[in-house]
């Protein structure tokens, strides 16, 4: 490893509680060493045997210190790793490169077993990140739904209900286009749904096809399409009225003609739906809608506004709307088979995620993100890719067991 510098903090070397080593050159760490550390501290599975040689780690300016409370602190001026492969059960994470600056790790020993207690750094950069696995409802969200159901589903003042906040939808702008091929009722249809100031006004939505065009709207029963051969519901509400919905209105004197097709205020509507739908969005889809999804191509862009985005276990504050950031591009060849979502310029601050007794947070995050949802038989899988990711003051706190 080269020459070891003299210890500057331990005096005559007799005090084991204040050991410090400063290494002012790169220290390559082999995969077996790092794998054993991660397995010991985090319970992770690092890579696969055939891929072990691809993982590379290096440290600069390494230091160690044992505090009076017994916590071991390990620091590094710079840490870098490439070609990492981590696994948590069915979840698989690959990181092409990660560079961390001015980092400190705290390790606490309980019952003779060392455990990671905390981590913090000045900055972290990641590229070539891929996370994939089955799409399942996180336990935090499932717990929130269960809490609402046990309270009768009408407890917006509870902590579970307050955990939902989709403020960026309140100022969303964009257009979503659907192309339905050989639809049973609509023939080949071209659907355009504009979003203005966080609202969908169905008076402006269009459904064009051969013959007289159809119209979309929202009634107390659900979302519908009025085609030449009658009305068909695409999504049926479990209960009405719902927050964030202006229902259709008919003409005077019980006229059968619809004068206003209705509106959806996206933030209030989405928050209400998420709080009520313990079984997921699919439970309200009609059979006709399920058939249409299998033949519907989707495209569009939604420019999210600034504000707090929070679901149980995750919260972040989006910003940068004035600079054109946080625009979401949608793409699907057939919605029944999957959906692609891309955010070319994510910009957010005050991000925090809670998972299995640990909290991961950072002051600011910027990145390019691509998410692909793919049908895998009866289940859905996801693949999330991340490039040009920069985290300011990332930190991790692990609850003591």
Buried (B, 14 or more C-beta within 10 A) or exposed (E): EEEEEEBEEBEEEEEEEBBBBBBEEEBEBEBEEBBEBBEBBBEBBBBEEEBBEEBBBBBBBBBEBBEEEEBBBBBBBBBBBBBBBBBBEEEBBBBBBBBBBBBBBBBBEEEEEEBBBBBBBBBBBBBBBBBBBEEBEBEBBEBBBEBBBEEEBEBBEBEBBBBBBBBBBBBBBBEBBBBBEEBEBBBEBBBBBBBEEBBBBBBBBBBEBEEEBBBBBBBEEBBBBBBEEEBBBBBBBEEEEBBBBBBBEEEEEEEEEBEBBBBBBBBBBBBBBBBBBBEEEEEBBBEBBEBBBEBBBBBBBBBBBBBBBBBBBBBBBBBBBEEEBBBBBBBBEBBBEBBBBBBBBBBBBBBBBBEEEBBBBBEBBBBBBBBBBBBEEEEBBBBBBBBBBBBBBBBBBBEEE
